[in-house]
Amino acid sequence: MVRGEILKTDEYGCFPNFRKLEYPPFHLQFLITISGFLLWITQGLEMPISVLIGWLPPLLGWLIAIFMVFFAWKKTGNKNLTLLVAYSSVPGSLAAMNSLFLKIDYTFLSQFFIWTWILCGWLYIDSEKQIWKSFGFLVSLAFIFTWPGVPLFFFLVTLYVTLLILDQDEAARGFTDYCFFSMFSAAVMTILYLYFWGEASNEIGSFGYFQPASILVAAIFIKLVWHFSQLVLRSGENKARLSLALIGGAVFLAVVLAVYFGEQLRAGINFFLVSDVLMKSVSELRPGLLVSSILRDPRPFFNSIYDLSVLFFFFPFVLLANPDGIFNRGGRIVRDFSVIFLLMGFVTIRYYAWIGSVIGFWCGLALYSVFEYVSKYSVRNANSVKNGNSLFLRVAIILLPFMLMHFSLSYPIFYQSRKMTSEYNQAFRWMKENTPKTSGYLDRGRPEYCCYSFWDRGNLINYYAQRPTLVNNAMWGFKKMAAVFTAESEDEVYSLCEKYGIRYFYVDDYREFTNEMVRFLRAFKKRSDAPEDSYAFFPEYVDSGDENVSEYASSFHYWLSDCFAIAETEVFRQSASRLRIVYCSGNLPEKNLPEILIFEMVRGTKITGKAPPGAEVDLSLTCLLQKKKLSYRKKVRADFSGSFSFIVPYANNYECGNIKIGEKYLVTCKAGQNEKIAECYVSEKDLHEGKVIRLDL
């Protein structure tokens, strides 16, 4: 957006690899077009582009909520139900997954297209007006051009339509017609676009023939199922033969897809099933609400109350409710897809995002169910109401606590935006202002170096610090990161730094690394089939390590984050020679460790000299990380000729980034009972030029 163009290649997110970008074009083109227009009408205001377009996610989130209020009114004409749905539509936790201010990734468009497509289907089933099929086609086309994972949604649609047909539901004919037209037309148009104007990719996360081909096959399957079901019904055959034919047809079409798109199918299935150790560690792929996980950890239970609000308590009852026939005919697909998305969210939390702003509709329906039950109960027991107590008062006393609960859980999120904590803001701002600027962000040049971090911090460093990274949130460069993370010597680290152009290292305490994860990283870096510029799923990995052995404590990443590359570990026996801390954030009381650390790799200054042969030479330097005092130390023994040398990474009197380095290095020489102390000064220039300083003792 800063350049005003869709990038075709990138080195910024997986340096030094040259990565070809093959995203679906609509999302990025949409943002660029809107931002260009807003920049034109706000000339002279100097507002960041992200702020200019940051209102798009909440706007579309509100539109979905308005659509659901319209659905409630159109289907029922019930004022009480409609008002409660409108009240409950204040954005809550699930809406925030897509619709926060500044959250401009593709998910806000995906949620909008999913529910617009479903609601167009409802309107077509109930009205049979062709215009809603046309809208469904346009939404399907935009959806395919937005998210590479769109086959998953239409796979669920295909299964659902098949069940409607088998059940001979009243909505089956209309929804079959709607699905076939919208899916078939959008898939054909996409294939034509790719053939004449686009560039097709074979990767699962990119835009290619896999998406439209799979949707085209699904559309044909839906139409065949419908026609075959009608033949069976007319001929009086039983459903068993129909089911057998459907299974056979599905297997045949799956084989056809597998022949041409086997790799994409395997990758998609692995992602959906969360099939390897790394996928299971991704926060958005964790279970939303599973009984087995609650027994081990009750936090998902309370998180679900926060996510689902009042619906959490009334979910089974609301499913059975059908006030004023709201879920009759086409309304059924709104209910059923909501249930599908919620159940998927129980297993994997990222699918809660598909329900998004529609959770407000369901919370409103839950409140209305309470309202309706209390009203009917009060009417049945009206003779027990003494002194003219009003029905309104009874309903209000019972309903008000749930309304307040929903409001208290949802209203604070209304004012949130996708912002980071001050600690992270300060760290990335420091990187942007205190590290050398690179090419490749505002121009098309090649970056001069990159920063190491764990994969889930890559995009943040790219965007907020405007610095290139070894790996990004798409896990491009994961194998390189795994190699650095698990390095077992300084020499190995420095060799990797030279190979990949790493200059800075960013570590924080965002996640805890298990021994299983470290063993997985060690196995992954040895894979010969894994490319450096993308992630290859590793479902065949089987962890067989000993949990009593601390794998993480022997890793390079641990030496950085927990030992500051100063304290020794079983693997790293001395303070670093070429790595220095240049930034730290606030300390965490329970760990007494900084929340964020940034290191720089330097050439280092070599301190060399003469001492009595065999003498022990000790070098020390005081380092102050905010209020935490560390002692940088290195020890060597003079050789038979009396020579000794150190390579040190710190410049004296460095004071920046909450770091303060002592004025002098102290060098102590012990030979028998004799002890001699000398001082040595190292400047910034000495470090970066690799200067040699002579010091005889």
C-alpha positions in Angstrom: 0.0 0.0 0.0 2.9 2.3 0.7 4.2 1.8 -2.8 0.7 1.9 -4.3 1.2 -1.4 -6.1 0.7 -5.2 -5.6 4.2 -6.7 -5.1 5.1 -9.5 -7.4 8.2 -10.6 -5.4 9.5 -10.2 -1.9 12.7 -10.6 0.0 11.6 -8.7 3.1 9.8 -11.5 4.8 12.2 -14.4 4.2 15.6 -12.8 3.5 17.8 -13.7 1.7 15.4 -15.9 -0.3 13.7 -14.3 -3.3 10.0 -15.2 -2.9 7.4 -14.9 -5.7 4.1 -13.6 -4.3 1.0 -15.2 -5.7 -1.8 -14.0 -3.5 -5.4 -13.8 -4.6 -5.6 -10.3 -6.1 -8.9 -8.9 -4.7 -8.0 -8.2 -1.1 -4.8 -6.3 -1.8 -6.2 -4.5 -4.8 -9.2 -3.5 -2.8 -7.0 -2.0 0.0 -4.8 -0.2 -2.5 -7.7 1.3 -4.4 -9.4 2.5 -1.2 -6.2 3.9 0.3 -5.3 5.7 -3.0 -8.7 7.4 -3.0 -8.4 8.4 0.6 -4.9 9.7 0.2 -6.2 11.8 -2.7 -9.0 13.4 -0.7 -6.9 13.9 2.5 -3.9 15.5 0.9 -1.8 17.5 3.4 -3.1 15.6 6.5 -0.1 13.2 6.6 -2.2 10.4 8.1 -0.7 6.8 8.0 -2.2 4.6 5.3 -3.1 2.0 7.9 -5.2 4.5 9.8 -6.9 5.7 6.7 -8.2 2.3 5.8 -8.3 0.9 9.3 -12.1 1.6 9.5 -12.9 -1.0 6.8 -13.0 -4.1 9.1 -15.4 -2.5 11.7 -17.5 -1.1 8.9 -18.0 -4.5 7.2 -18.5 -6.1 10.7 -21.3 -3.6 11.4 -22.8 -4.3 7.9 -23.1 -8.0 8.7 -24.8 -7.2 12.1 -27.2 -4.9 10.2 -27.9 -7.7 7.7 -28.8 -10.1 10.6 -31.1 -7.5 12.2 -32.8 -7.3 8.7 -33.0 -11.1 8.6 -34.7 -11.2 12.0 -37.3 -8.5 11.0 -37.9 -9.8 7.5 -38.5 -13.4 8.7 -40.6 -12.7 11.7 -41.8 -9.1 11.9 -41.4 -9.5 15.6 -40.4 -6.2 17.2 -39.2 -7.6 20.5 -36.9 -10.2 18.7 -35.6 -7.6 16.3 -34.8 -5.1 19.1 -33.0 -7.7 21.2 -30.9 -8.8 18.1 -30.1 -5.2 17.4 -29.1 -4.6 21.1 -26.9 -7.7 21.1 -25.1 -6.7 17.9 -22.5 -4.6 19.8 -19.2 -6.2 18.7 -18.0 -8.9 21.0 -15.0 -11.2 21.2 -15.8 -13.2 18.1 -16.6 -10.1 16.1 -13.2 -8.7 17.2 -11.4 -11.6 15.4 -12.3 -9.9 12.1 -13.6 -6.5 12.7 -11.2 -4.5 14.9 -10.0 -1.1 13.8 -6.7 -1.6 11.9 -7.2 -5.4 11.4 -6.9 -5.2 7.6 -5.9 -8.7 6.8 -8.1 -10.8 4.5 -10.3 -12.2 7.4 -12.6 -9.2 7.5 -13.4 -9.7 3.9 -13.8 -13.5 4.2 -16.3 -13.2 7.0 -18.3 -10.6 5.0 -18.4 -12.7 1.9 -19.3 -15.9 3.8 -22.4 -14.3 5.4 -23.4 -12.2 2.4 -23.3 -15.4 0.3 -25.4 -17.3 2.9 -28.0 -14.5 3.2 -28.3 -14.2 -0.5 -29.0 -18.0 -0.5 -31.8 -17.4 2.1 -33.3 -14.6 0.0 -33.3 -16.8 -3.1 -34.8 -19.8 -1.4 -37.6 -17.7 0.1 -38.3 -15.4 -2.9 -36.9 -17.4 -5.9 -35.8 -14.1 -7.5 -33.0 -14.5 -9.9 -31.2 -11.4 -8.7 -30.1 -13.2 -5.5 -28.4 -15.9 -7.6 -26.6 -13.2 -9.5 -25.4 -11.6 -6.2 -24.4 -15.1 -5.0 -22.2 -15.5 -8.1 -20.6 -12.1 -7.6 -19.9 -12.8 -3.9 -18.5 -16.2 -4.7 -16.2 -14.7 -7.4 -14.9 -12.0 -5.0 -14.4 -14.7 -2.2 -12.3 -16.9 -4.5 -10.2 -13.8 -5.4 -9.7 -13.0 -1.7 -8.8 -16.2 0.2 -6.8 -19.2 -1.1 -8.5 -21.4 1.5 -12.0 -20.9 0.0 -12.3 -24.5 -1.1 -12.8 -25.5 2.5 -15.9 -23.3 2.8 -17.4 -24.7 -0.4 -16.5 -28.2 0.6 -18.7 -27.7 3.7 -21.4 -26.2 1.5 -21.3 -29.3 -0.7 -21.6 -31.7 2.3 -24.5 -29.6 3.6 -26.4 -29.5 0.3 -26.0 -33.2 -0.1 -27.5 -33.8 3.4 -30.4 -31.5 2.5 -31.1 -33.5 -0.6 -30.9 -36.8 1.2 -33.3 -35.5 3.8 -35.7 -34.2 1.1 -35.8 -30.9 2.9 -38.1 -28.1 1.5 -35.1 -25.9 1.1 -33.1 -28.5 -0.9 -34.3 -27.5 -4.4 -33.8 -23.8 -4.1 -30.4 -24.1 -2.3 -29.1 -26.6 -4.8 -30.0 -24.3 -7.7 -28.4 -21.3 -5.9 -25.2 -23.2 -5.0 -24.7 -24.7 -8.5 -25.2 -21.4 -10.3 -23.0 -19.3 -8.0 -20.2 -21.8 -7.5 -20.1 -23.0 -11.2 -20.2 -19.5 -12.7 -17.6 -18.1 -10.3 -15.3 -21.1 -10.8 -15.5 -20.9 -14.6 -14.8 -17.1 -14.5 -11.8 -17.6 -12.3 -10.4 -20.3 -14.6 -10.8 -18.0 -17.6 -9.1 -15.2 -15.7 -6.1 -17.4 -14.8 -5.9 -18.7 -18.3 -5.9 -15.4 -20.1 -4.6 -12.8 -17.6 -3.4 -14.4 -14.4 -0.4 -16.5 -13.1 -1.4 -19.7 -11.5 0.5 -21.1 -8.5 0.7 -24.7 -7.2 1.1 -23.8 -3.5 -1.8 -24.2 -1.1 -1.5 -20.7 0.2 -1.3 -19.0 -3.2 -3.8 -18.4 -6.0 -4.0 -21.0 -8.8 -6.2 -23.5 -10.6 -6.7 -25.5 -7.4 -9.3 -23.1 -5.9 -11.6 -22.8 -9.0 -11.1 -26.4 -10.1 -12.2 -27.8 -6.7 -15.2 -25.5 -6.5 -16.2 -26.4 -10.1 -16.0 -30.1 -9.2 -18.1 -29.4 -6.1 -20.7 -27.6 -8.1 -21.0 -30.4 -10.7 -21.3 -32.9 -7.8 -24.1 -31.0 -6.2 -26.0 -30.9 -9.5 -25.5 -34.6 -10.2 -26.7 -35.4 -6.7 -29.8 -33.4 -7.2 -30.7 -35.0 -10.6 -29.8 -38.5 -9.4 -32.0 -38.0 -6.3 -34.9 -37.0 -8.5 -34.5 -40.1 -10.6 -34.4 -42.3 -7.6 -37.5 -40.7 -6.1 -39.4 -41.0 -9.4 -38.4 -44.7 -9.9 -39.2 -45.6 -6.2 -35.7 -46.8 -5.4 -34.6 -46.6 -1.8 -32.1 -44.1 -0.3 -29.5 -46.8 0.3 -28.8 -47.0 -3.5 -28.7 -43.2 -3.7 -26.2 -43.1 -0.9 -24.0 -45.7 -2.5 -24.1 -43.8 -5.8 -23.1 -40.6 -4.0 -20.2 -42.2 -2.3 -19.0 -43.6 -5.6 -19.3 -40.2 -7.3 -17.6 -38.4 -4.5 -14.7 -40.9 -4.5 -14.3 -40.5 -8.3 -14.3 -36.7 -8.2 -11.8 -36.8 -5.3 -9.5 -39.0 -7.3 -9.7 -36.6 -10.2 -8.7 -33.7 -8.0 -6.0 -35.8 -6.3 -4.4 -36.6 -9.7 -4.0 -32.9 -10.6 -3.7 -31.3 -7.2 -2.4 -33.9 -4.9 0.1 -31.7 -3.1 -2.4 -28.9 -2.5 -4.9 -31.4 -1.1 -2.4 -33.0 1.2 -1.3 -29.6 2.5 -4.9 -28.4 3.0 -5.9 -31.5 4.8 -2.8 -31.3 7.1 -3.6 -27.7 7.9 -7.3 -28.4 8.6 -6.5 -31.4 10.8 -3.7 -29.5 12.6 -1.5 -32.4 11.9 2.0 -31.6 13.1 3.7 -30.2 16.2 4.1 -26.7 14.9 0.5 -26.3 13.8 -0.7 -27.4 17.3 1.3 -24.6 18.8 -0.3 -21.9 16.7 -2.7 -19.9 19.0 -5.5 -19.6 16.5 -5.5 -23.4 15.9 -5.9 -24.3 19.5 -9.3 -25.9 20.6 -12.1 -23.4 21.4 -14.1 -25.7 23.7 -13.3 -29.4 24.1 -14.3 -31.5 27.1 -11.0 -33.3 27.0 -9.1 -30.0 27.1 -11.3 -28.6 29.8 -10.5 -31.5 32.1 -6.8 -30.7 31.7 -7.1 -26.9 31.7 -10.3 -25.0 32.7 -9.3 -21.8 31.0 -11.0 -22.7 27.7 -14.2 -23.0 29.6 -14.0 -19.4 30.9 -12.7 -18.2 27.5 -15.8 -19.7 25.9 -18.1 -17.7 28.2 -16.1 -14.6 27.1 -16.4 -15.5 23.4 -20.0 -16.7 23.3 -21.5 -14.4 26.0 -25.1 -15.4 27.0 -25.3 -17.9 24.1 -22.9 -20.1 26.1 -25.6 -20.8 28.7 -28.6 -21.2 26.3 -26.9 -22.8 23.2 -28.8 -26.1 23.2 -32.2 -24.4 23.9 -31.7 -21.8 21.2 -31.0 -24.5 18.6 -34.4 -26.0 19.3 -36.1 -22.6 19.2 -37.8 -21.3 16.1 -39.6 -18.1 17.1 -42.2 -17.1 14.6 -40.8 -19.5 12.1 -37.5 -17.6 11.7 -35.7 -20.8 10.6 -38.4 -22.1 8.2 -37.4 -22.6 4.5 -34.4 -20.5 3.7 -33.9 -19.4 7.3 -32.7 -22.9 8.0 -29.4 -22.4 6.2 -28.6 -19.4 8.4 -29.1 -21.5 11.5 -27.3 -24.6 10.2 -24.2 -22.8 9.0 -24.0 -20.9 12.3 -24.1 -24.2 14.1 -21.5 -25.7 11.8 -19.1 -22.7 12.4 -19.6 -22.8 16.1 -18.9 -26.5 16.3 -15.8 -26.1 14.2 -14.8 -23.3 16.5 -15.1 -25.6 19.5 -12.5 -27.8 17.9 -10.2 -25.1 16.4 -10.7 -21.5 17.5 -9.9 -19.9 14.2 -13.3 -21.0 12.9 -15.0 -18.8 15.4 -13.9 -16.0 13.1 -16.4 -17.4 10.5 -19.3 -16.7 12.9 -17.9 -13.2 13.7 -20.5 -10.5 14.0 -23.3 -13.0 13.6 -22.8 -14.0 17.3 -24.8 -10.9 18.1 -27.8 -12.3 16.3 -27.5 -15.5 18.3 -27.1 -13.7 21.6 -30.2 -11.7 20.8 -32.1 -14.9 20.0 -30.9 -16.3 23.4 -32.2 -13.2 25.2 -35.5 -13.5 23.3 -35.8 -17.1 24.3 -35.5 -16.1 27.9 -38.0 -13.3 27.4 -40.5 -15.5 25.7 -40.2 -18.3 28.3 -40.7 -15.8 31.2 -43.6 -14.1 29.5 -45.4 -17.4 28.9 -44.7 -18.7 32.4 -46.0 -15.4 33.9 -49.2 -15.5 31.8 -49.9 -19.1 32.9 -49.4 -18.2 36.5 -51.1 -14.8 36.3 -53.5 -15.7 39.2 -50.5 -15.9 41.5 -49.4 -12.3 40.8 -50.6 -10.2 43.7 -51.1 -6.5 44.0 -51.0 -6.0 40.2 -47.4 -6.8 39.7 -46.7 -6.2 36.1 -45.5 -8.7 33.6 -42.9 -6.2 32.5 -41.3 -6.1 35.9 -41.0 -9.9 36.1 -39.4 -10.1 32.7 -37.0 -7.3 33.4 -35.8 -8.8 36.7 -34.9 -12.1 34.9 -33.8 -10.7 31.6 -31.8 -7.7 32.8 -28.8 -9.6 34.3 -28.2 -11.4 31.0 -28.5 -8.2 29.1 -26.0 -6.5 31.4 -23.7 -9.6 31.1 -23.7 -9.4 27.4 -23.1 -5.6 27.4 -20.2 -5.9 29.9 -18.5 -8.6 27.8 -19.0 -6.9 24.5 -19.0 -3.1 25.0 -15.3 -2.8 26.0 -14.3 -4.5 22.7 -16.2 -1.8 20.8 -13.5 0.6 21.6 -10.6 -1.7 20.9 -8.3 -1.6 17.9 -5.6 -4.0 16.7 -2.9 -2.4 18.9 0.0 -3.9 20.7 1.1 -3.3 24.3 3.4 -0.4 24.9 6.4 -2.7 25.5 6.1 -4.0 21.9 5.4 -0.6 20.5 8.5 0.8 22.1 10.7 -2.1 21.0 9.7 -1.9 17.3 9.9 1.9 17.4 13.4 1.5 18.8 14.4 -0.9 16.0 13.0 1.5 13.4 14.9 4.5 14.8 18.2 2.9 15.9 19.1 0.2 13.4 20.4 1.0 9.9 17.6 1.5 7.3 17.4 -1.1 4.6 16.4 -1.2 1.0 13.3 -3.1 0.0 10.6 -1.5 2.1 9.8 1.7 0.2 11.8 0.8 -2.9 12.5 -2.3 -5.0 16.1 -2.7 -3.8 17.6 -5.7 -2.1 17.8 -5.5 1.7 21.3 -5.3 3.2 20.6 -7.6 6.2 17.8 -9.3 8.1 16.6 -9.9 11.7 16.2 -13.2 13.4 13.0 -13.9 15.4 10.6 -16.7 16.0 8.2 -17.0 13.1 5.2 -15.4 14.7 7.1 -12.1 15.2 8.2 -11.7 11.5 5.3 -9.7 10.2 5.4 -7.3 13.2 9.0 -6.5 12.6 8.4 -6.1 8.9 5.6 -3.7 9.4 6.2 -1.8 12.6 10.0 -1.8 12.6 10.3 -1.7 8.8 13.1 -4.2 8.9 13.6 -7.4 6.9 13.3 -10.8 8.7 14.6 -14.3 8.3 11.1 -15.7 8.6 7.6 -14.3 8.6 4.1 -15.2 9.9 3.4 -17.3 6.7 6.4 -19.4 8.0 8.4 -18.6 4.9 12.0 -19.3 6.0 10.9 -21.6 8.8 13.8 -24.1 8.1 16.4 -21.3 8.4 14.8 -20.1 11.6 14.9 -23.7 13.0 18.6 -24.0 12.2 19.4 -20.8 14.1 17.1 -21.6 17.0 18.7 -24.9 17.7 22.3 -24.0 16.9 24.7 -25.6 19.4 27.8 -23.4 19.2 28.8 -19.9 18.6 30.6 -20.9 15.5 27.5 -22.5 14.0 25.5 -19.3 14.8 28.0 -17.0 13.2 28.3 -19.3 10.1 24.5 -19.1 9.7 24.5 -15.3 10.2 27.1 -15.0 7.4 25.0 -17.4 5.2 21.7 -15.6 5.7 22.7 -12.1 6.3 21.5 -11.9 9.9 22.5 -8.8 11.9 19.9 -8.4 14.6 18.2 -10.9 16.9 14.7 -10.3 18.4 13.5 -12.5 21.3 10.6 -12.1 23.7 8.7 -14.0 26.3 5.4 -14.3 24.3 5.5 -18.1 24.3 7.0 -20.9 26.3 9.0 -23.4 24.3 8.4 -27.0 25.2 11.0 -29.8 24.8 8.7 -31.3 22.2 8.9 -28.1 20.1 12.7 -27.9 20.3 13.0 -31.6 19.2 10.6 -30.9 16.4 12.7 -27.9 15.2 15.9 -30.0 15.4 14.2 -32.7 13.2 12.8 -30.1 10.8 16.2 -28.4 10.1 17.5 -31.8 9.0 14.8 -32.4 6.4 16.1 -32.5 2.9 12.6 -32.2 1.4 11.8 -28.9 3.1 12.5 -25.7 1.1 14.0 -22.7 2.8 11.4 -20.2 1.5 8.2 -21.9 2.6 6.8 -24.3 5.3 6.4 -28.0 4.5 4.0 -29.9 6.8 5.7 -32.6 8.9 2.8 -34.9 10.0 5.1 -38.0 9.9 7.3 -36.6 12.7 6.9 -38.7 15.9 8.3 -37.3 19.1 10.2 -39.9 21.1 12.2 -37.7 23.4 12.7 -37.8 27.1 10.7 -35.1 28.8 13.1 -35.2 31.8 15.9 -33.8 29.5 15.7 -30.1 29.0 16.1 -29.7 25.2 15.3 -26.0 25.2 18.1 -25.2 27.7 20.6 -26.4 25.2 19.4 -24.3 22.3 20.8 -21.0 21.1 17.5 -19.3 21.4 17.4 -20.1 25.2 21.0 -18.7 25.5 19.7 -15.4 24.1 16.4 -15.1 25.8 17.2 -16.5 29.3 21.0 -16.1 29.6 21.4 -12.8 27.6 24.3 -14.5 25.6 26.3 -13.7 28.8 25.7 -16.4 31.3 27.0 -19.8 30.4 24.9 -23.0 29.7 25.9 -26.6 29.2 26.4 -25.9 25.5 27.5 -22.3 25.4 30.3 -22.2 28.0 31.3 -18.5 27.8 29.8 -15.1 27.1 29.3 -14.3 23.5 32.2 -13.0 21.4 30.2 -11.2 18.7 26.6 -10.8 20.1 25.7 -7.8 22.2 22.4 -6.7 23.8 21.3 -3.3 22.4 17.8 -3.1 23.7 15.7 -4.5 26.6 12.2 -3.7 27.8 10.7 -3.8 31.3 11.4 -6.7 33.6 8.8 -9.3 34.6 8.8 -9.7 38.4 8.2 -13.5 38.4 11.0 -14.2 36.1 13.2 -11.2 36.6 13.9 -11.3 32.9 13.2 -8.5 30.3 10.1 -9.0 28.3 11.9 -8.2 25.0 15.6 -8.3 24.1 17.3 -7.2 20.9 20.8 -8.3 20.1 23.2 -7.1 17.4 25.9 -9.2 15.7 29.1 -7.2 15.4 32.6 -8.0 14.1 33.9 -7.7 17.6 37.2 -6.2 18.9 40.1 -8.5 19.5 42.0 -7.9 22.8 45.3 -9.6 22.6 48.5 -9.5 24.6 51.2 -11.2 26.6 51.1 -12.7 30.1 53.2 -15.2 32.0 52.9 -18.6 30.3 50.0 -20.7 31.7 48.6 -17.6 33.6 44.8 -17.4 33.9 43.5 -14.2 32.3 40.0 -13.1 33.2 38.1 -10.3 31.4 35.0 -8.7 32.9 32.6 -5.9 32.1 29.5 -4.5 33.9 26.3 -4.4 31.9 23.2 -2.7 33.3 19.8 -3.8 31.8 17.5 -1.2 33.3 18.0 -2.2 37.0 19.3 -5.6 36.4 23.1 -5.8 36.7 25.0 -8.4 34.7 28.6 -9.3 34.5 30.1 -10.1 31.1 33.0 -12.5 31.7 35.5 -14.4 29.6 38.4 -16.6 30.7 41.4 -17.9 28.9 44.8 -19.3 29.8 47.9 -17.9 28.3 49.7 -20.4 26.0 53.3 -21.7 26.3 54.5 -18.5 24.7 52.4 -16.3 27.0 50.0 -15.2 24.3 46.3 -14.7 25.1 43.3 -13.1 23.2 39.6 -12.3 23.6 37.0 -11.2 21.1 34.5 -8.9 22.8 31.2 -7.5 21.4 30.5 -4.5 23.7 31.6 -0.9 23.4 32.3 0.9 26.6 30.0 3.7 27.7 27.2 2.5 25.3 23.9 3.9 26.7 20.8 3.3 24.6 17.7 1.1 24.5 17.6 0.8 28.4 21.2 -0.6 28.2 24.2 0.9 30.0 27.6 -0.6 29.5 30.5 0.0 31.9 33.4 2.5 31.2 36.2 0.0 31.0 36.9 -3.7 30.5 38.8 -5.1 33.5 41.5 -7.7 32.6 42.9 -9.7 35.5 46.0 -11.9 35.2 46.7 -14.5 37.9 50.1 -16.3 37.8 50.7 -18.2 41.0 50.3 -15.8 43.9 50.8 -12.8 41.6 47.8 -10.8 40.3 47.8 -8.0 37.9 44.8 -5.8 36.8 44.6 -3.7 33.7 41.9 -1.7 32.0 40.9 -1.6 28.3 38.6 0.7 26.4 36.7 -0.4 23.3 34.8 2.1 21.1 31.9 1.6 18.7 34.2 2.1 15.8 36.6 -0.6 17.2 33.7 -3.1 17.3 32.4 -2.5 13.8 35.9 -2.4 12.2 37.1 -5.5 14.1 40.1 -3.6 15.6 42.8 -5.4 17.4 43.8 -3.9 20.8 47.2 -4.8 22.4 47.3 -5.3 26.1 50.4 -6.8 27.8 50.2 -7.9 31.4 
